Amino acid sequence: MVSATVNVVRYSALLGGVFYGIVHRRTLQKVKDEDRAHHALHEREELVKQAKEAWKKQKQAPKDSIVTNPEDPKFDLEKLLAKWEKDLQ
């Protein structure tokens, strides 16, 4: 037969281990959530940076560039034909 003191120690160790496991799990989950948030923020910053670079590149395009898409409202057939004539010569 096991004494009462041994049972108290056993159950105290069991409850202490369960409590430690809960606290440890919460700590690990908190670190993982912070890492995900940081990664998402960094990803958004990178997308904004790429969009700004694309915008600058689009704005730096030469003003006299010829639009070859006939469905574009800026399409000018005369300019396109003139460019083709110049390229053939």
C-alpha positions in Angstrom: 0.0 0.0 0.0 1.2 3.4 -1.0 1.4 6.2 1.6 -0.6 9.4 1.3 2.6 11.4 1.0 3.7 9.5 -2.1 0.3 10.0 -3.7 0.4 13.7 -3.0 3.8 13.9 -4.6 2.7 11.9 -7.6 -0.4 13.9 -8.3 1.4 17.2 -7.6 4.1 16.2 -10.2 1.3 15.2 -12.7 -0.6 18.5 -12.3 2.7 20.4 -12.4 3.6 18.7 -15.7 0.2 19.4 -17.2 0.4 23.0 -16.2 3.9 23.3 -17.6 2.8 21.7 -20.9 -0.1 24.2 -21.2 2.1 27.2 -20.6 4.8 25.9 -22.9 2.3 25.3 -25.7 0.9 28.8 -25.4 4.4 30.3 -25.5 5.3 28.3 -28.6 2.0 29.3 -30.3 2.6 33.0 -29.4 6.0 32.9 -31.0 4.7 31.1 -34.1 1.8 33.7 -34.5 4.3 36.6 -34.2 6.5 35.0 -36.8 3.5 34.6 -39.2 2.5 38.2 -38.6 6.0 39.4 -39.3 6.2 37.3 -42.4 2.9 38.6 -43.7 3.9 42.2 -43.1 7.2 41.6 -44.9 5.4 40.0 -47.8 3.1 43.0 -48.1 6.0 45.4 -47.9 7.7 43.5 -50.7 4.6 43.6 -52.9 4.2 47.4 -52.3 7.9 47.8 -53.3 7.4 45.8 -56.5 4.3 47.8 -57.3 6.1 51.1 -56.9 8.9 49.9 -59.1 6.4 48.8 -61.8 4.7 52.2 -61.5 8.0 54.1 -61.9 8.9 51.9 -64.9 5.5 52.5 -66.5 5.8 56.3 -66.0 9.4 56.3 -67.4 8.2 54.8 -70.7 8.9 57.1 -73.6 6.0 59.4 -74.5 6.3 58.6 -78.2 5.9 54.9 -77.8 3.5 53.3 -80.2 0.5 51.4 -79.0 0.0 48.3 -81.1 -3.1 47.0 -79.3 -6.1 48.0 -81.5 -8.5 47.7 -78.6 -6.5 50.3 -76.6 -8.1 53.8 -76.5 -4.7 55.3 -77.3 -4.3 53.3 -80.4 -3.3 55.4 -83.5 -3.2 53.6 -86.8 -1.4 56.4 -88.6 1.5 56.4 -86.1 1.7 52.6 -86.3 1.9 52.6 -90.1 4.5 55.4 -90.0 6.6 53.4 -87.6 6.4 50.3 -89.8 7.4 52.3 -92.9 10.4 53.7 -91.0 11.4 50.2 -89.8 11.3 48.8 -93.4 13.6 51.5 -94.8 
